[in-house]
């Protein structure tokens, strides 16, 4: 009797716990298969919620970045309008100098935009060096102006990308390195030595824009160029037909990130000054570098306006601004496409999360109607058993005192 009473008490406690927690699985042995399924579902739901947070963070970051890019586009359009006006040829030297001073102020606004920060204090266009300003201003004296002005703007950030996972194995970048966004022309680096008879003396590794290219001992210059051209880097290698020097040229407007990871292949080929110097300002002093940034194009325009050279203003200066504008608009378009992708991904995940909760509910949630019916049945039988036990064993304290 006592054994069956305790058994019913355990059942009663179990059903009360199930109703209280609304979960029919109190211990793994209650339903091992459903418990395993529920664990996987709960893990997947946790990942989906993390993906949703990452996407929302990415959308917010993209909105801030797009705002800065569009502001740069507006400034660049104003600079181009001044370039067209200055190329007219009907203005006096004093008029073009006034235009130059205005261009210089707009140049300062462009630098401020390129060094913009998010609400958390991290810089937008510095790669993964988010605590450092991506662009450093160098000032000096220029002809036709009696004072100190910006003579160059150097990129000091990195090409590293902060990434966020938005689905299993799928990542999106959360930043845009400034040496791509604020660039005007394809960059080309001409080596300082004749490379036609070059042979690699040891196994080495070079890196272009972060993509590593293995070089084997005995590779000649043509094998090295072939490996570079087959890599995922947006760089093409060739030989200068005049000097037979190695030429590295970007396929899209950006600053080439050149490194000797192991060995010194690029150093021996006259591309880099030292294998240990970090990019981007590590090219050989005798190497020739062509293709500048958006800031270089604006600085060139300002200097030509100070000089009053209408021919150069209407030629190379406007061409450089057009290249910078096209590249900047391309980056804005790329950012818009990524934002649209995130919007679609967010809609999908926000729909998938409640679906997974419903699937999890089917595995572990208790049927309240059935549970209450079972509870009342067990309570009734338990009370009846206790009443029967009381009649069968009618012992009182007086029975023990006799």
N, C-alpha and C positions, 0 to 999 in steps of 0.2 A: 504494500500500500504506500509506504513512505517513498519507495523507489519511483513508483509511477507519479506520485505527487510532485517530487522534485523534477521529474522529466517534464511535466506539464508547466511547472514554474519556469523552467528554462525556455520552453517554447513561448510562454507568455512574455517573458522579458525580451526575447528575440524579436517577436512581432511588434512590441512596443518601441524597440530601438529602430526598427525599419520604418515605422510610421513617423517617429520623431525626426529621423534623418532623411526620410523620403527616398531611401536607398535600400534596395532589397539585398545588396551584397554587403554584409557586415564583416565577413572574413573571406579570405581567398577561397577556402574550401567550400563556401556556399555555392559557388558556380565558377570553377576555374576558367572555363572557356570565355564566359562573359567578362570576367575580371581582366583577362588578358586583352580582350578587345577594347574594354573601357580604358585601360591604360594607354593603349595606342591612340585611341580617339582623343583622350585628354591631352596627350603629348602633341598631337597634331593641332588641336585647338589652341594650345599655348603658342605654338609656332605661328599660326595664322594671326593671332592677336599681336605678336611681335612684328610680323610682316606689315600689318596694318599701321602700327605705330611708325615703322621705318618709312612707309610710303607717305604718311602724313608729314613726317619731318622732311622728307625729300621734296614734297610739293612746296612746303613753306620755304625751304632753302632755294628752290628754283625760282620762286616768285621774287625773292630778294635779289638774286643774281640777275634775273631778267630786267628788273628795274634799273640796276646799275648799267647793264649793257645798253638798254634803250636810252639812258641818259647820255652815255658815251656816243651813241649814234646821233643824238640831237646836237651835241657839241661838234662832232665831226662834220655834220651838215653845215653848221654855221661857219666852220673853218673853210670848207670847200667853197661856200658862197663868197667868202673874202678872197679866196684864190682866183675864182673866176673874175671877180671885180678887179683884182690887181693885175690880171693878165690882159686887161683891156688895152693898155698902152696909152691911154689918154690922161692918166693921172700924173701929177708931179712927184718928184722924189719925196717931198714932204708928205704928200698924201699916202704914198705906199708905206712910209715909215709909221704913220698913224695906224694903218692897217696891220703892220707888223706888231706893234704894241698890243693891239687887240688880239691878234693870234697868239701872242705870248701869254696873255691872261687866260685864253681858252686852253692853251697847253697846260697851264697850272691846274685848271679844272679837270682836264683829262687825267692828270697824274693823281689828283685827289680821288677821282672815280675808280681808277685802277687800284688804289690802295684802300678801297672801301672795306668796312668791317660789318659783320653781322651783329645782331643784338647781343650775342654772348661774348663779343669782343674778338672773335676770330676773323682773320682776313679772308676775303672771298676768293681772290685770284692768286694765292701764293702756293698752290698745290697742297701738300700735307704739312708745310711749315706755317701753320695757321696763326702762330703767335708772332710772326715777323712780317714786316711790310714787304710786299713782293717787288716793288720798284724803288730803286735808289736814284735820287736826282744828283747829277753832277753839274756844278755851275762854273762859269768862267766868262772871260771877255770875248766878244765877237767883233769883227770889223763893222764899221758903220754905226756902232752903238757905244756910247761911253758909260758902260756900267756892266755889272755882273748879271748874266742871264743863264737859263738852263741850256747847257751845251749837249748833254746826253742823258738818257734815262736807261738804267741798267736793270735787268731782271735778276733778282736775288732769291727768288722762290725756288720751287722744285717742280718736277713733273709728276710727283706722286699723287695718287688719287685716293680720296676718302670714299669708301664704298659702303653701301648698305644692301643687305639681302632683302629682296622683296618677294621671293618664292624659293622653293627648294632649288639651290644651285644657280639662282639667277640674281645678279647684282647690278646696281646702278651707281654711277659716280655722283658724289655730292658736291664736287668742286670742279672748277675749270681753270687750269693753269694759265697764268697771264701771258706766258710766252707763246701761247696759241691764240688767245682771244684778241690781244692787242698787237697783232703782227700784221705786216702789210704785204710782204713779198716772200716768195720761195727763197730760202737761204741756201747759199752754195759756199762750200769751203774748199779752196784749192791748196793742196799740199805744197810744202816748201822744197821737196827733193824729187829727183828723178826716180820713179818707182818701177820703171819697165823691167829691171832685172832683180826685183826684190824677191827674196825667199824667206819664209818664216823659219826662224831657228829653233823654235820650241812650241809646244802646245800652249795656246793662249785663248783668251776670251775677250772679245770686244763687245761693247754695248752701244746701241743707237736708239735714242728715245726710250730707253728702258728695256729694249729687246736685246737679249744676249745672242751673239753669233760666235760659235766655236771656230777657232783657227787651228789647224793641225801643222805640226812641224813639216816643212817641205812645201807647203802651199805657196804658189807664186801669186803675183798680183792679180792675175786673171781668175784664179780660184777664189781668192779673197773677195773680189768684186762680185763673182757669181753668188757666193754665200750671202753677201749683204743684200743683193737684189732679190734673193729668194726668201729673205727673212720677212717678218711681219712689220718691220719698221717702215715708216713712211719716208724712206731715204733711198736714193738710187746712186750707185757708184759707177764711175767711169774714169777714163784716162784723158788728161788734157792732151789734145793732138799736137800742141806746140812744145810744152815742157815735159810731157809724159808723167806729170804729177797726178796723184790720186785726187779725184774730185768727188765730193759728197754733196748731193743736192736734195733738198726736201721736195716731196711731191705735192705738198700743200703748204700754204703760208704758216710757218712756225719756226721757232729757233731749234736747231738740231742739238740734241743732248748727246755728246760724244764722250765715251769713256774707254779706257783700257782697264778692264776688270782684273785680268791676270796677264802678265807679260807686258810688252810695250810695242805692239804692232803699230798702232796709230802714231805713237811717238816716233818710231823709226821711219814711218812714212811721211813725217813732217806735218802731220795734222795737229798733234798736241804738243805742248811745250814739255810737260812732265807727265808720266803715267799716274802720279799720285795727286795731281791737281784736280780739284772738283770742278765739274761743269757749272755754269755754261761759259765762264770766262777763262778757259784753259787752253785755247788754241795757240799754236806756235806763233810767235811774234812775226815770223817771216811768211806765214800762211796768209792767203788772201781770203777775206770773208765778204760776201756780197749778199744783199737782201736784208733790209732793215725792218724795224718795228713801226707801228703807227706813230709813235713819238718821233722817230727819225724823220718820217715824212712831214710831220707838222713843223719840226725844227728847221728842216730844209726850206719849207715854204716861208717861215718867218725870216730866215736869213736872206732869202732872195727878195723878199719884200723890203727889208732894210737896204739891200743893195739896189733896189729899183730895177731888177732884171726881169722885164715883162716876158721875154722869150722863154726863159727857164721856168718862170711861174706857170705859164700856159702849157708847158710840156711836161718835164719830169715831175714837177711838184704836184700838179693835178693828177698825173698818172699814179703817183705814190698814194695820194689820198683816196683815189678810186679803188686801188687795191686794198687799202686798209678798210674802206667802207664795205667792200664786197666780203672780205673775210669776217668782219664784225657782224654783218647781217647773216652770214652763213652760220656763225656761232649762235646767234639769236634763234634762227630757224631750227638748229639742232636742239637747243634748249627747249623750244616749244614742242618739238616732237617727243622729247623725253617726258615732258610734263603731261602730254596727252596719254602716253603709255602708262604713266603712274595713275592718271585718273581712271583709266579702264581697269588697271590692276586693283585699285581700291574698290571699285564697284564689285568686281568679281569676288574679292576676299570678304567684303562686307555681306555678301549674299551667302558665301560658303560657310561662314562662322555659325550662323543660326542653323543651317542645315546639319552641320556636324554636331551641334548641341542636341538637335532632335534625334540624330542617330545614337548619340551617347545615352540620351534619355531612354530610348527603347531597350538598351542593354542593361541599365542599372536602376532606373526609376521603378518605384513600386506602384502597383495598381491599388489605389486607395480604397476603392469599393471592395475589392477582394480582401485586402488586408484588414479592413474594419470587420468584415464578415467573419474572417478567421479569428480575429481578436475576441469578438463576442462569443463565438463558438467555444474557444478555449477557456474563456472566463466562466462560461456556463458549466462546462464539464468539470472545470477545476473546483468551482463552488459545490457542485453535486458530489464530487469525490470527497471533499473535505467534510461535507455533511454526513456522508455514508461512514467515513472513518470515525467521526464523532459518535455515531450510534454503535458501531461495532466495538469500540474501545471507550466505554463510558467511565473512565477513571477520573476521580476527583482527589483533592488533597486529603479528605477524610478517609479515603480508602487506604492511604499509606500510614495514617495515624493509628489504625486499629491494631 
